[in-house]
């Protein structure tokens, strides 16, 4: 790597508003240019398609928890593995900021890693990076940026919002799994519906459901207590997984006392990679696996889930 993790974290605490915005703009430009074949990825719209080989680290919601991000990167030794193999991929499932002390520093670290490994870091969109009409509450990122950068905070936030619109909304590991921040859109009829959900919003509810929805045990679908998205049933999960030729869904979005949980008989795995207030979960978790390994159910991943 061009910089060690220790150096990156040091930079995160020292960065000026001007340099932070320059970093955001570089990553935004990088993402906007990612089309077709990019390294070992195939990109169409906001869909990332991945062949089932190589190793992968999957990180769920961070919400400004820099300590957990550092723990994950150190425990997994994955930065070194990125250097050693172009087949190593790191997936972030979204929700980088809000509700944590170090939102700015988490964004800086993740974006810096993307610039250092542009074809190996996949940045996905969470509901806390959603469109203007679907802002979460509380959404304290603007206040954090103002506290950090003073009168330039609003300008920094505007740059980050431009970045949000470039983040990916779905990853498909062929013959294996889907990765989406929230959930499966109940009425999607094709992979194109997911890949282009950003372009059809708000005329369709696909993007909203992908960022906001949660699995639940019910007959079909119902409204979500979150005020956006839906609660989707195992029937929806089965139908969507069969449509896309995969076996399970990996998602974030929900806090879990142990850092992860299974739903719909193991067809859904939720990862939550931060801990502490305001969620008060005892553990955070991430996933470290070989993509070439065949799993027919996410419960078979239990030995690949690492808690901290």
Protein Blocks (a to p, Z undefined) as FASTA:
>chain_A
ZZdfklmmmmmmmpcfklmmmmmmmmmmmmmmmgcjehjbccehjaccdddedjdddddd
fklpaklmmmmmmmnommmmmmmpmkbccddebjjbghiaklmmmmmmmmmmmmmmmmlc
ccdddfklccfklcccddfklmmmmmmnommlmmmmmmmmmmmmmpcfbdcdehiaccdf
klccfkbcbfklmmmmmmmpckbmklmmmmmgccdddfkbccdfklpajdddfklmmmmm
mmnopabdcdehiacfklpaceehhpaccddfbecjfklpabdcdddddfkbccfbfklm
mmmpccZZ
